[in-house]
Amino acid sequence: MTKKVRGKSSNNIRLLMKAAAFTRWHEPDDARVSSPDEAAFRKAFTCYLITDYAWLADLVGTDAEPWINAVEAIDQRGDKKELLELLTSERPIPRPARLVLTDMLARYQLKPRRGRQQIAAYMLTRRDAALRKAHAHYKELRRSGAKCGDAIERAAEQHQVMPETLKACIEGKIPGYRATEKRLRAITEIR
């Protein structure tokens, strides 16, 4: 079934578009003004660096240069890889770079992705929070001399966790919990 668009079927419109593209691509090179993908190509492969702007010449060679280039990569190409690498490194963020980052965050509207959301690195699910408390309580009971089974039962009961789940957590058999613990250790690690 074809959809009618202003008296023409969508199949006819597609054929007209294909014919125009075929004609355009079979013209001699000097007659062709631009290709349909030229703008996308130019946008993808045009890289502006801090050295391209005369008013930022004072920042060339400083600690702020890679930060500003990373923000510009987001602005120009939507590439956040450079900024993520800088943020996860141990490099300090100089004041000019902080101002550029602040400006970028103010200009962009940050929206969560569609679908099920990933838990933020600094947050815990209710289950993980309860397991964490129960695990800490279990360790405390074991240090005070309680037997393993009794410590599991008491900690699970107090923190409203299934004893089997707490036991699996203690044995390291809950992958989501292990990933959460690793994430929290990385955040709370003091250097």
C-alpha positions in Angstrom: 0.0 0.0 0.0 1.4 3.4 -1.0 0.8 6.6 0.9 -0.5 9.6 -1.1 1.5 12.8 -0.8 -0.1 15.8 -2.5 -1.5 13.7 -5.3 1.6 11.5 -5.8 2.3 8.2 -4.3 5.3 7.8 -2.0 6.8 5.3 -4.5 6.7 7.9 -7.3 8.4 10.4 -5.0 11.1 7.9 -4.2 11.7 7.2 -7.9 11.9 11.0 -8.6 14.5 11.4 -5.8 16.5 8.5 -7.0 16.5 9.8 -10.6 17.6 13.2 -9.5 20.5 11.7 -7.5 21.5 9.5 -10.4 21.6 12.5 -12.7 23.5 14.6 -10.3 26.2 11.9 -9.7 26.6 11.3 -13.5 27.4 14.9 -14.3 31.0 15.8 -15.1 33.0 16.7 -12.0 33.3 20.4 -13.0 29.5 20.7 -13.4 28.7 19.2 -10.0 28.4 21.9 -7.4 28.1 19.7 -4.3 27.2 16.2 -3.2 24.3 15.6 -0.9 26.6 14.4 1.9 29.1 17.2 1.6 27.8 19.1 4.5 27.8 16.0 6.7 31.3 15.1 5.6 32.5 18.6 6.3 31.0 18.6 9.7 32.4 15.2 10.6 36.0 15.9 9.5 36.3 19.6 10.3 38.3 19.9 13.5 38.7 23.2 15.1 41.4 23.5 17.8 42.1 26.2 20.3 45.0 27.4 18.0 42.4 28.3 15.3 41.0 31.1 17.4 43.2 34.2 17.8 41.4 35.4 21.0 42.4 32.1 22.7 46.0 32.3 21.8 47.0 32.9 25.4 45.7 29.5 26.4 47.8 27.6 23.8 50.2 25.3 25.6 48.5 25.7 29.0 46.7 23.0 31.0 43.4 24.4 29.8 44.0 23.6 26.1 43.1 19.9 26.0 39.9 20.7 28.1 38.8 23.4 25.7 39.5 21.2 22.7 37.5 18.4 24.3 34.5 20.7 24.8 34.8 21.9 21.2 34.8 18.3 20.0 31.4 18.0 21.6 30.2 21.2 20.1 31.5 20.5 16.6 31.1 16.7 16.2 29.1 15.5 19.2 32.2 13.5 20.3 32.4 13.2 24.1 35.2 10.7 24.1 38.0 13.3 24.7 36.2 15.0 27.6 35.4 11.6 29.2 39.0 10.6 29.0 40.1 13.9 30.6 37.5 13.7 33.4 38.5 10.2 34.3 42.2 11.1 34.3 44.1 12.6 37.3 44.5 16.0 35.5 43.4 19.0 37.4 40.8 21.3 35.8 42.1 24.8 35.4 39.8 27.8 35.8 39.4 28.7 32.1 38.5 25.0 31.4 36.0 25.1 34.3 34.4 28.2 32.8 34.1 26.5 29.3 32.7 23.4 30.9 30.1 25.4 32.8 29.2 27.3 29.6 28.7 24.0 27.7 26.5 22.5 30.5 24.4 25.7 30.5 23.9 25.6 26.7 23.0 21.9 26.5 19.8 20.4 27.7 20.8 17.1 29.4 18.2 14.5 29.0 18.2 10.9 30.2 18.3 8.2 27.5 15.0 6.5 26.6 14.2 3.2 28.1 15.5 1.7 31.4 18.0 4.0 33.1 21.4 2.9 34.4 21.9 3.7 38.0 24.1 6.7 38.6 27.6 5.8 39.8 27.0 7.5 43.2 23.7 5.8 43.9 22.6 2.4 45.1 19.4 0.4 44.4 17.4 -0.4 47.5 18.5 -4.0 47.3 22.2 -3.1 47.1 21.8 -0.6 50.0 20.2 -3.3 52.2 22.8 -5.9 51.2 25.6 -3.4 51.9 24.2 -2.8 55.4 23.6 -6.4 56.0 27.1 -7.4 54.8 28.6 -4.8 57.1 26.5 -6.0 60.0 27.5 -9.6 59.2 31.2 -8.7 59.4 30.7 -6.9 62.7 28.9 -10.0 64.1 31.7 -12.3 62.9 34.4 -10.0 64.5 32.4 -10.2 67.8 32.6 -14.0 67.7 29.3 -15.1 66.2 29.2 -18.3 64.0 28.8 -17.8 60.3 25.3 -19.2 60.0 24.0 -17.3 63.0 25.6 -14.0 61.8 24.0 -14.4 58.4 20.6 -15.1 59.9 20.7 -12.2 62.4 22.1 -9.7 59.8 19.5 -10.8 57.2 16.7 -10.5 59.6 17.7 -7.1 60.9 18.1 -5.6 57.4 15.1 -7.4 55.8 17.2 -9.4 53.3 16.8 -13.1 52.4 19.5 -15.1 54.2 20.3 -17.0 50.9 20.8 -13.6 49.2 23.1 -12.4 51.9 25.1 -15.6 51.8 25.4 -15.3 48.0 26.5 -11.7 48.5 29.2 -12.7 51.1 30.4 -15.4 48.7 30.6 -12.9 45.8 28.0 -14.6 43.7 25.9 -11.5 42.9 27.5 -9.8 39.9 25.4 -6.6 40.1 26.4 -6.1 43.7 30.1 -6.7 42.9 30.0 -4.1 40.2 28.3 -1.6 42.6 30.9 -2.2 45.3 33.7 -1.7 42.7 32.1 1.6 41.5 31.6 2.9 45.0 35.2 2.0 46.0 36.5 4.0 43.0 34.4 7.0 43.9 35.1 7.0 47.6 38.8 6.2 47.3 40.9 8.9 48.8 44.3 9.4 47.3 
